[in-house]
Amino acid sequence: MARDRKPFRRRTRVIAVAVAALTAGGTALAESPASAASLPKGHDVSSHQKNVNWSKAKAKGSKFVYIKATESTNYKNPYFGQQYNGARDAGIIRGAYHFALPNKSSGRTQAAYFVHNGGAWTADGWTLPPALDIEYNPYDKKHKCYGISKAAMVNWITSFSNEVKRLTGRRPVIYTTAHWWNTCTGSSRAFAANHALWIARHDSADAGSLPAGWSFWTFWQYDNSGSLPGDQNLFNGSQAQLKRFARGY
């Protein structure tokens, strides 16, 4: 994801989100960005992008955007209001994401902090479900899985998801890479049935292998720069399906 705290370094990653209703027969789309011109184009931003020119982004084809709201329980994106409300004012479907630090506090605690600081959801057709950004620890290379066991990681994600569902009525989209997921959750298949996948895979003709359990992606982050501010993404469906996904059906 787009980074915004000094200790972070930008790096390639892929996020996968799967929702069975979005692809015929549950089959994954595997187009390259060049051949997937009909798919809605979007992006994700953080405080790196500061005050975004949303009318310009809309003119360049932005159909949706995810905006970083929070990290752990002690960070809020200072540009969140301008970015989140500005996107909506420009006619862009938008949603919020939380960067997880599972070694700092429980999933339930971080979910509550996220929802109360921008990660809410409403069935207005303009608000994407809250998203959980979970990936290798950017602060400690020796503890890439945050120093917790695979089972504990699955429990942490479950706790986060349950609290988001309790507070918003929606399960969070999960942003991750296949490598992180299979390494740090032990290839858990516990979430694919009811969590959309946002897969990050850059410099590739397709989204590649997906995390265990998912058979297709809902969002694909295919590059960390491009015509839109922040990271570049595609939605695995039509514009009408994107609107239905935002509404919750």
Secondary structure, 3 states (H helix, E strand, C coil): CCCCCCCCCCCCCCCECCCHHHCHHHCCCCCCCCCCCCCCEEEEECHHHCCCCHHHHHHCCCCEEEEEEEECCCEECCCHHHHHHHHHHCCCEEEEEEECCCCCCCHHHHHHHHHCCCCCCCCCCCECCCEEECCCCCCCHHHCCCCCCHHHHHHHHHHHHHHHHHHHCCCCEEEECHHHHHHHCCCCCCCCCCCCEEEECCCCCCCCCCCCCCCCCCEEEEECCCCCCCEEEEECCCHHHHHHHHHCC
